[in-house]
Amino acid sequence: MPLMLRRAAALLLGALYLPLVIAAEAQPTHEFVLDNGLKVIVREDHRAPVVVSQLWYKVGSSYESPGQTGLSHALEHMMFKGSRKLEAGEASRILRELGAEENAFTSDDYTAYYQVLARDRLAVALELEADRLASLKLPGDEFAREIEVIKEERRLRTDDKPSALAYERFKAMAYPASGYHTPTIGWMADLERMTIEELRSWYQAWYAPNNATLVVVGDVTLDEVRKLAERYFGPIKSRALPSAKRPLELDEPGERRLKLHVKTQVPSLIMAFNTPSLATSDSARQIHALRLISALLDGGYSARLPQQLERGEELVTSASAWYNAYARGDTLFALSAAPNMQKGRTLEEVETGLWQELDKLKQTAPSEEELERVRAQVIAGLVYERDSITQQATTIGQLETVGLSWRLMDEELSALEAVTPDDIQQAARTYFTRSRMSVAHVLPEESSDE
């Protein structure tokens, strides 16, 4: 594409997202803290008479210790098994009858519960959520049944899924010093010996109002949410919390390699570099540079990996790059690729090809035009994504729960705008080194005797 057309395309894309950026920045967002320590964040979005309520707890698999993995995820399952007011499954039935959507999720850094419902039903969602925070039952017979469900979930989603199994093993190697090497669902041996007493202790330790953030986004006002929060959550007592230090990694753990044979027909490669996150870095600009590098390498048809390695050299059939800037601790910049078997390409050639692309970034800064294209794409994606009230709430909850501020949500567009080509080059030189690298060669089982 001629330079003039590229600039016109970038300007057009910028024009498309600019009105939405202005609208997002104008959304009233409020925060307050109840006397018991519960933080509440309210973001008004009056486009439809709908609201999303999310309760985030600062606890996840990175908080767990060897021998007691999977507790956070197992407790998430048990939160639907009855409280002082309601029997198992009754809260979900009430919400279904109201036409609400509900679910929960657990990660390395947090456990969260959410409901999406009509604005005039918000009180019901908050009453049910406060009830299980204050008085979860945790019956032993329900746990005995539910742990079997969790074990089967592990079998289906990890043990019997080669790509997931490979990445789980890879993470265990890539995070030598922090709790991020623990799988969120837990190791099977720990699931088999988990007890209801452990879950009760985990609940008592972490499920306290002063360890939670309530996020409400939608057709609401600050005053009505404050009244409801004080009514339902206010009487719950705060508790002393265990220490929860950030999961920090070794700066340069050294090059690590893994060869793994799984039930797959096609070999693949996973490569990652230990990096800080926005919560652990002294330089936010370098973190935003890594975010743009991820898009520069793997941001659609015209990105470098598909353009160079897939269509150009026909080295790979697929390649991807990803980076999570919003972890509670240090994180990974990761890449993966599958060799073009029809062309007889090998994992060793793929690894060399990926390194060549990273070296290009280290040797030569991207052009202003390429960076502008990638930046416009990333910002437009963020703006359109946050057109959803659920995504707005999730972004706020994630930021707050990993120790950042929800205000970064409204500031990150300008932060991405500030990244220069030299920042891209400097971030590549700093973090894409062999002393920070982990590599896994994932091979079919039939190759195990080679």
Secondary structure, DSSP 8 states (H G I E B T S, - for coil): --HHHHHHHHHHHHHHHHHHHHHHHHS-EEEEE-TTS-EEEEEE-TTSSEEEEEEEES--GGG--TT-TTHHHHHHHHTTS-BSS--TTHHHHHHHHTT-EEEEEE-SS-EEEEEEEEGGGHHHHHHHHHHHHHHB---HHHHHHHHHHHHHHHIIIIIT-HHHHHHHHHHHHH-SSSGGGS-TT--HHHHHH--HHHHHHHHHHH-SGGGEEEEEEES--HHHHHHHHHHHTTTS--------------S----EEEEEEES-SS-EEEEEEEE--TTT-S-HHHHHHHHHHHHHHHSSTTSHIIIIIIIIS--EEEEEEEE-TT-SS-EEEEEEEEE-GGGT--HHHHHHHHHHHHHHHHHS---HHHHHHHHHHHHHHHHHHTTSHHHHHHHHHHHHHTT--TTHHHHHHHHHHT--HHHHHHHHHHH--GGGEEEEEEEEGGGTT-
